[in-house]
Each structure stands twice: as C-alpha cells, then as structure tokens.
Amino acid sequence: MKQSLFLPHPRQELSVTRHREATEAEIWSAGNDVAAALGRQLYGRADIQASACKIATLQVTAKPITGNPKVPDNPNHADVEGWPTAKEDQKAIALKLAAAATKLIPPPSTPS
C-alpha cells in the first residue's frame, strides 16, 4: 500500500470504516456510498487492525455518521486522530500504517 492513502489530508483526521459487526456487503456499500458522495471512483480497500493505528500520538475514535445530508450514514465510521502537525512526521506514521495494512482488495465487481 502507498503511504499517501493513510495521510490525513485535507483534514487533521483520517476517516475510516470499522468492520464491527458489518458484513462484507455492508463494508463495500459504505465505501461505494462515500465514493459516490465525493464524485470519485472506488478502486478498493485496505484493511488494518485498529490496534495497528495506535502509533505515537494516534488513537482511533468511533464517530458514527447519521443524519448528515452531505455524507452517507455510516454507523461504523471512525477517525484516526492525534496526528502530528509536521508533514514529515505524518509521512513517517503513514508509512508504518501502510506496512501494517493488507494489500489492495478490489471491489467485488472488479475482475481479478
């Protein structure tokens, strides 16, 4: 995985979806909903354990999304927070997160 996927840009938090009690279909649906809301293409996902995100000052905070007209509902939404302000420090942490994540998992409709 590329470290840039784990950088908290443009916000100071990295928005993620937890897998808590979600089916594979629900996880993909959340990703597709966000991509559609942003007018982007969903190319796949990378899975990482929440415990692997607790590097240096980082923490994972549950922040379910409901009732926001600009963003699809996602009861499993969370933010990876506590990023350092220096871009070099963010990149170093993002590199560690990328190393701990799975390789790109393509969406179910994408041929392997």
Secondary structure, DSSP 8 states (H G I E B T S, - for coil): --GGGGS--SSSSEEEE--TT--HHHHHHHHHHHHHHHT-----B----GGGG--TT-EEEE--B-S-TTS--BTTEEEEE---SSHHHHHHHHHHHHHHS---B--TTS--
